[in-house]
Amino acid sequence: MSATPMWKKLLRVDVALLILACLLPLVDQRWRLDMVDPMRGVMVFAILALGLNIVTGFTGLLHLGMAAFMAIGAYAFAISSCDIYPFQLNFWWAILFTAIVGAFAGVLLGAPTLGLRGDYLAIVTLGFGEITQDVLKNLDVITKGTQGINPLPSPHVPWWTATGFGMLEFTSEQELPWYWLFLAFVVVAVVVCRNLERSRTGRSWLAVREDELAARCMGIAPVPVKMIAFATGAALAAVSGGLWVSMYSSTGEPGNYDFQVSILALCIVIVGGMGSINGVLIGSIAMLGIANIALPKIASVMQSAGWVNSGSVFGSPNNWKYLVFGLVLVVMMRVRPDGLLPAKLSIVNAKKKNNMEPTP
Amino acid sequence: MIMSQAVVSESVAPVAMGWGDVLSQQLITGVSNGMIIAMIAIGYTMVYGIIELINFAHGDLCTLGSFLALTMVGALGMEAWAGMGGTAAVVTLLISSAVFCGALNWTIDRVAYRPLRGKPKLALLVSAIGCSFILVNIALFWGGLPMEVFGGGNQAAAPKDFPSLISNENLLGAQSAITVTWRDLFVVIVTVPLMIGLTWLVKSTRLGKAMRAVAQNPIAAALMGIDVNRVIGSTFLIGGALGGFASVIYALYNNTISFQMGYRTGMDAFTAAVLGGIGSLPGAVVGGIVIGLVRALSDGYIEARWTNSVVFGILILTLVFRPSGILGAKLREKV
């Protein structure tokens, strides 16, 4: 703890990842890696998973409906900014509004349900996810149903443009501005999560996770503490949704925010290590790397080698996602329940007296 | 309200239907679907009762059961089996699906759940979600089989038509306003004896006694010489087998199956199990019938597109306000 040398302090996963992320655009063009585009998805999902990490990792509440908050964020962003609605906020105000709506939705879901026990709460969050999707789909007067809301504004930032210093307007064709913008958001989200983890609130999250009864005895009221976790996690998820739709300039159809998305976020947190912020970053690179980079590459290699034809069910990379996510969950739970970069205090291996005892 | 008219005109109505006929029709459909849901719900409730796991993969297990049935129909050319052959076909399908689903459920427990006994329950739940996803993907690939019944292999993700092996003829005569078909009768004929048999098994056999003992206290049961893992394994086997029966009944009743249907039917069944009081067998049956009725009435009187939300709403409200369900015994508070 005491005298760690400076170089060791800097030798950290998050710093290393930040440096790599800053270097990537430079080598990407030179070596034609085509990584900038998929990395934007990685970063959006990293923010979503950071939100889930607060709820599931820090506070120990299994949440199966993160996609719902992403969807709420997406639609809050769209409705507050799209020019077919009366509000027409610019990007920055809309993102702020999105975060607030997300937090509010988190409280709305949490208020009646946070007293429930672990697996029941998980099912309630799942149900909430499904209902949100249905409502977005069916209230087509407001949400435009399956057409999605578009166009959506992109951010303007002061930058050097072709005409000298001025406002740089993002377009959907350019990849790099979005890349840097999302990287900035990830950095902010990581800093926020890290500070929250060390704050009084964060310590009470861990306390509630480790032993709710003991935490209560120490004067921590579990329900408000869980509520803050729900609200913060939901706000982060909503922001990720807002960023995502702003990049595509459309919310897409409500079916995009389905159970698979919630499970992808859960996979990220579990692969990385529940409660570990660096783990979430590594996990989102690993999971989306598999889903969005590796699978399509493998598919195209196999197609060009003539092993599968493109019409076959095995030929489409999307058709393997369920299998990959499922295997990740099952194998990780058996082999390495603490994830690749375990948090210092783990939930999965903590011996709790109330769990079912090992059977002989 | 507008939708309800559309529904009426769809279900072949030789005579103009009064509101009473519409309602009775929906009650009949509801009960038939409810019995199917109940059969699946039993699988959830048995597993939950014994190891407190929401066996997420159960619905998708049933999907595989109906995919197996469709494969057999295609491979053996069952559509052409006439007369008593039709009955033989249905019985063959029921039994093979039940054996398959039972064995598969036992294997899943052996591979994915048993190593996690003693770990926190959430780890088990996560593993179950993983299994569910794996099964969904297997069903997706299965749907790509180059068989005619699966659409020739290029329609993997599309819903499959299940041949109607059971007649859709109205038992009350073609002039009756209310339709009760052979299928409705078939659902009742198959499910009711199975439920009675299961109740007998749990109440009166050695295995049933062992199951109840393990559910109450696994350690005490082990000390009394019960092989806990074997009992849990047989619970999965029996629950899976019932799911297998249900999957064939579902396919024969609804005539369409898809690789994703396990998620919806599974959630309906889980809602039924929770509503009836999870861990209770009669509760699962009552819950199943209630959910079947709610679905039918919601399709008829609200709008079909809101039905899933209605079911999930019931699930959430039950969990929040009455977690022990309608018939649930006292809630065992185990964190």
Interface residues (C-beta under 8 A of the other chain):
Chain A: G60 L62 L64 P112 T113 L116 R117 G118 D119 Y120 A122 I123 V124 L126 G127 F128 E130 I131 D134 V135 K137 N138 E212 F259 I263 L266 I270 G311 S312 V313 F314 N319 W320 K321 Y322 L323 F325 G326 L327 V328 L329 V330 V331 M333 R334 P337 I347 V348 N349 A350 K352 N354 N355 M356 E357 P358 T359 P360
Chain B: I51 E52 L53 I54 A112 P115 L116 R117 G118 K119 P120 K121 L122 A123 L124 L125 V126 S127 I129 G130 C131 S132 F133 I134 L135 V136 N137 I138 L140 F141 G143 G144 G153 N154 A156 A157 P218 I219 A222 V228 N229 I232 Y263 M267 F270 V274 E303 R305 W306 N308 S309 F312 G313 L315 I316 L319 V320 P323 E333 K334 V335
